[in-house]
Amino acid sequence: MMRGHTSRPRQTGALFQETRPRPHQLFPRDKDDREPVDERDEDESD
């Protein structure tokens, strides 16, 4: 029971963190803006 409970918030938290700072990922028409933003985000995450 604890296993599933910990796995759930973990996956959701990671998805939320990535979708929160860069909302363009949800927008397909912002692909051009997503490329440069992704590169900068990756540097910060590293």
C-alpha distances in whole Angstrom, upper triangle without the diagonal:
4,5,6,6,9,10,11,13,15,16,17,19,21,22,23,25,27,28,29,31,33,33,35,33,32,36,37,41,40,40,43,41,38,40,41,38,36,38,38,35,34,37,35,32,33
4,6,5,6,9,10,11,12,14,16,17,19,20,21,23,25,26,27,29,31,31,34,32,31,35,37,40,39,39,41,40,37,38,39,36,34,36,36,32,32,34,32,29,30
4,5,5,6,9,11,11,12,14,16,17,19,20,21,23,25,26,28,29,30,32,30,29,33,35,38,37,36,39,38,34,36,37,35,32,34,34,30,29,32,31,27,28
4,5,5,6,9,10,11,12,14,16,17,18,20,22,22,24,27,28,28,30,27,27,31,32,35,35,34,37,36,33,34,36,33,30,33,33,30,29,32,30,27,28
4,6,5,7,9,10,11,12,15,16,17,19,21,21,22,25,27,27,29,27,26,30,32,35,34,34,37,36,32,34,35,32,30,33,33,29,28,31,29,26,28
4,5,6,6,9,10,11,13,15,15,17,19,20,21,23,25,26,28,26,26,30,31,35,33,33,36,34,31,32,33,30,28,30,30,26,26,28,26,23,25
4,6,5,6,9,10,11,12,14,16,17,18,20,22,23,24,26,24,23,27,29,32,31,30,33,32,28,30,31,28,26,28,28,25,24,27,25,22,23
4,5,6,6,9,10,11,12,14,16,17,18,21,22,22,24,22,21,25,27,30,29,29,32,30,27,29,31,28,25,28,28,24,24,27,25,22,24
4,6,5,6,8,10,10,12,14,15,15,18,20,20,23,21,21,24,26,30,28,28,31,29,26,28,29,26,24,26,26,22,23,25,23,20,22
4,6,5,6,9,10,11,13,14,15,17,19,20,22,20,20,24,26,29,27,27,30,28,25,26,27,24,22,24,24,20,20,22,21,17,19
4,5,5,6,9,10,11,12,14,16,17,18,20,17,17,21,23,26,25,24,27,26,22,24,25,22,20,22,23,19,19,22,20,17,19
4,5,5,6,8,10,10,12,15,16,16,18,16,16,19,21,25,23,23,26,25,21,23,25,22,20,23,23,19,19,22,21,18,20
4,5,5,6,9,10,10,13,14,15,18,16,16,20,22,25,23,24,26,24,21,23,24,20,19,21,21,17,17,20,18,15,18
4,5,5,6,9,10,12,13,14,17,14,15,19,21,23,22,21,24,22,18,20,21,18,16,18,18,14,14,17,15,12,15
4,5,5,6,8,11,11,12,14,11,12,15,17,20,19,18,21,20,16,18,20,17,15,18,18,14,15,18,17,14,17
4,5,5,6,9,10,10,13,12,12,15,18,20,19,19,22,20,17,19,20,17,15,19,18,15,16,19,17,15,18
4,6,5,7,9,10,13,12,13,16,19,21,19,19,21,19,16,18,18,15,13,16,15,12,13,15,13,11,15
4,6,6,6,8,11,9,11,14,16,18,16,16,18,15,12,14,15,12,10,13,13,9,11,14,12,10,14
4,6,5,6,8,7,8,11,13,16,14,14,17,15,12,15,16,12,11,15,15,12,13,16,15,14,17
4,6,6,10,10,10,13,16,18,15,16,18,16,13,16,17,13,13,16,15,12,14,17,15,14,17
4,6,9,10,11,13,16,17,14,15,17,13,12,14,14,10,10,13,12,9,12,14,12,11,15
4,5,6,8,10,12,14,11,12,13,10,8,11,11,8,8,12,11,8,11,14,13,13,16
4,5,6,7,10,12,9,11,13,11,9,13,14,10,11,15,14,12,15,18,17,16,20
4,5,5,8,8,6,7,10,7,6,10,11,9,10,13,14,12,15,17,17,17,20
4,5,7,9,7,7,10,9,6,10,12,10,9,13,14,12,14,17,17,16,19
4,6,9,8,9,13,12,10,13,15,13,13,17,17,15,17,21,20,19,22
4,5,6,7,11,10,9,12,15,13,14,17,18,17,19,22,22,21,24
4,5,6,9,10,9,12,14,14,14,17,19,18,19,22,23,23,25
4,5,8,9,9,12,14,14,15,18,19,19,21,23,24,24,27
4,5,5,6,9,11,10,12,15,16,15,18,20,21,21,24
4,5,5,6,9,10,10,13,15,15,16,19,20,20,22
4,5,6,8,9,10,12,14,15,16,18,20,21,22
4,6,6,6,9,11,11,12,14,16,17,18,20
4,6,5,6,9,10,10,12,14,15,16,18
4,6,5,7,9,10,11,13,15,15,17
4,5,5,7,9,10,11,13,14,16
4,5,5,6,9,10,11,12,14
4,5,5,6,9,10,10,12
4,5,5,6,9,10,11
4,5,5,6,9,10
4,5,5,6,9
4,5,5,6
4,6,5
4,5
4
